[in-house]
Amino acid sequence: MLMRSAIVVGATGLTGQELVAVLCESEEYAEITVIARRKLNFEHPKLVMKIRQFDQLEETDFKFAHELYCCLGTTRKKAGSKAMFERVDLEYPVNIASIAKKCGIPHVLVISAMGANEDSKFYYNQVKGKMEHNLIALELPQLSIFRPSLLMGDREEPRLAEKIGGVSMNILKPVFIGPLRKYRAISASKLAKAMYTVAIYNTKQKIRVFDSAEILMMDKSNVLVDLHEEIIDEEPVFNWEKRQGIFIETEILEEEKIDKPLNNEQQNP
């Protein structure tokens, strides 16, 4: 069986934490490398931690992996300025994807936002639209973009707006059917599992965009799989025996948690 490796950036956020747990528990993955500004409150034998500043990343900080998952995002309030917000939500993801391409990583999966559009009247969605445009312009081997609606889950820093929005969305859930389904709130856990499902069972299409309705319905049975592609057993890429006892690498840089906005127009991975 072919054992996979993955790199996760933005693993300290709501969806990033869920995703790391999903990948570590998966039988498909032998190693998960997290690049973050601070150490996770999570340990696992498959997990390798790299403490880095995102504006100082270089190719030497990366190595080959089958997938790179990007869950980066912040709020404009927390970033402190438009410039800092765009750095986290636009510049960092594009730069990281560029490095991934240079390192030969075949698939980049990134969290965007419902309504992402360069021409949107909403600033947040403009930035997300620019991010998507710039990622597509990189001509990556494969790019999967996820556009969730309001994201729900247990955060380290609870927010009143999210609680109110979540309660409202749950009350109105029966209304959000058919074309309105994409506006339903979605759990970070569901988004993380959808990203994993697309990585494992996708059709190798060069670019795919998944809206919130598709994410809500996602499982391996409804991801389009190339049924003509045979699955061939191979020797593991990693020697798992050697992976036992691997220690978590730490360096002297500290990190502030990165989150995403949360109102009906601003979602937080």
Helices and strands as residue ranges (DSSP letters): E 4-9, H 14-25, E 29-36, E 47-51, G 54-56, G 59-61, E 67-70, H 76-79, H 82-86, I 87-91, H 92-102, E 107-111, H 123-137, E 143-147, E 151-152, H 160-171, G 173-175, G 178-183, E 186-187, H 188-201, E 207-211, H 212-216, H 240-243
